[in-house]
Amino acid sequence: MTRVFALLGLATSALGVAALSRAQRIAAEEGRPLVDVLMEMPGRFLHDLGTIGDDLREAADEGKMAAEQAGEAFDEELGEPGP
């Protein structure tokens, strides 16, 4: 049971470090105080969670297009006409 709590603590710490790192990056990009960015982080996280589906669809479409282009390039290298 102690191991579970240790892993949970480690995961929480990693999440906190990632959130702080992201907040620092946003503050630097937007030229705003870190405190202001940290205060609005919960809203940013909720927004990000709401757009995950769209982001995954967009990434899948981009991957599909890249695979098609790679297939066409491979066919051209072999000298075979594509579909």
N, C-alpha and C positions, 0 to 999 in steps of 0.2 A: 504494500500500500504506500509506503514511503517513496518508492520508485515512481509511482504514478504522480504523486505530488511534486516530486523533483522535476519530472518531465513537464508537468503542467506549468511549473514555475519557470522553467527554461523557455518554454514556448511563449509564455506571457512576456518574458523579458525580451525575447527576439522580436515579438510584435511591437513592443514599446520602442525598441531601438529603430525598427523600420519606420514606424510612424514619426518619430522625432527626426530621422534623417530626411524623410519626405517633407516634413514641415520646414526644415531648414532650407531645403532646396527651393521650395515654393517661396519662402520669405526672401531668399536671395534673388530669385527670378523676378519677383514682383516688387522688390525694394520696400518691403513692409517689415514691421517689427515681428519677431518670432512669436511673441505672445499673442498678437492678433491672429496669426495663422493657426496657432495651436488651439485657440478658442473656437475657430470655425472648422476644425478637423472632423468632428463628428458628422457635421452636415456634408462635408466632402466625401467621407466614407460612405454615407447613405446614398449619395448621388452615384458614386462609383459602383456600388452594389446594384443599383437600379439599371445601370447601363451594361452590365456584364453580358447579358444575352446579345445585345446589339454588337458589342465588341467581339464576341466569339463568332457570330455570323460573318462579320466583316473579315476577321482573320481567316476563317474557313474559305471565304470567297477568294481572298488574296492567295491563299495556299493552292487552291484549285487552279487559278490562273497561272501561277508560277509553275505548277506541275504540267499544265498543258503546254506552256512555252518551252519547258525543258524537254518534253516529249517531242515537240516539233523540231527543236534543235538537234535532238538525237537522231530523229528520222532523216534530217538533212545530212547529218554526218555519215549516215549509212547509205545515203543516196536513194532512199525509198520514199515514195510519195506518201504524204499523210492522208488521213480520211477525207 
